[in-house]
């Protein structure tokens, strides 16, 4: 989308979801972190300045879908990590110039 004769912006977004087909098979021995999968949310802006300068701004949010082992086996203790404890936010900026 042109803003002026020399500046344009292109917004973009992405949603990705990865789920295990059988979450009960998640190996709790690998870092002791049972999970059902994760979601990724990403939004960004690509800026064009003139014909040879580009700036990319991006915000990403990763959401790990935790699974409490006690849900499948009441003999186990509650897992101390709750939904949202392991989520991560990332902001990045990239600048490029063509010659």
N, C-alpha and C positions, 0 to 999 in steps of 0.2 A: 504494500500500500504506500504510494508516494505521499510524503508529507510536504516536501518542497521539491524544487527542481533537482536538488543534489542529495536529499535525504529520503530514505524509504525504510519501512519497518515491515517485518513478516512475523506475526505471532504464530505459535504452534503449541500443541499439547499432545500428551500421550497418557494412556492408562494401560497398565499391564497387570494381569493377575495370573499367578502360578499357584495351583492347588495340587496337593497329592491326592491320588485316587483313593489310597488307603492310608489315612493319617495314623491309624493305630500301628502301622509298621515303622513309623519314624524311630530311628535308633536314638534312644535317650542317652547312650554312652558317648555320643559325639558332642562333647561340650556340655552335656547334660541340659540340652535345650530342645525339648519336643516342640514341633511346629507343624501346622497344617499347610503352610505355604506362605506366600507374601504378595503384596500389592505394591505397585510403583505408580506414582502420580508425578507427572513432569509437565511444566509449562515454561515457555521461553519466548524471547524476542530476538530476531536477527535484524540488526541495523545495517543498512548500506549507506555509506557516506562517500559521495562522489562515486567514481567507477572502480576504485581500487582499495577502499578501506571497509572492513567489516567488523562489527562488534556483535558478540553473541552473549546474551544474558540468560541463565537457566536456573530454575528452582526445581529441585527434586525432593520428593518425600517417599521414603521407603517404610512400609508398614509390614512387620512380621506378624503373621497370624499364629499366635501361641496356642498350645494345647496342654491343658492340665492333665498329667498322668492319672490323677484321681478320677477323672471323668469315665475312664474305662475300667478302673480297678479301685474300688472303694477302700481296699487295704493299704493303698499308698498314701503318703502325706501330701498335703497341698503343695503345689509348685510355687516357689516364692516370686517368680517373674509373672507379672500381670500383663494383659494386653496393653500395648502402648509403651511399655518400659524399654523395649529394644528398638523402637522406631528411630529413624534418622532423617534429618533435613540436610540438604546440601545446596549451596548457592555457588555458582561459578560464572566467571566472565572470561571470554576469550577475545583477543584482538588479533586481526590478521591484516596484512597489507600485501597487495600484489604489485609487482614491478612491471 
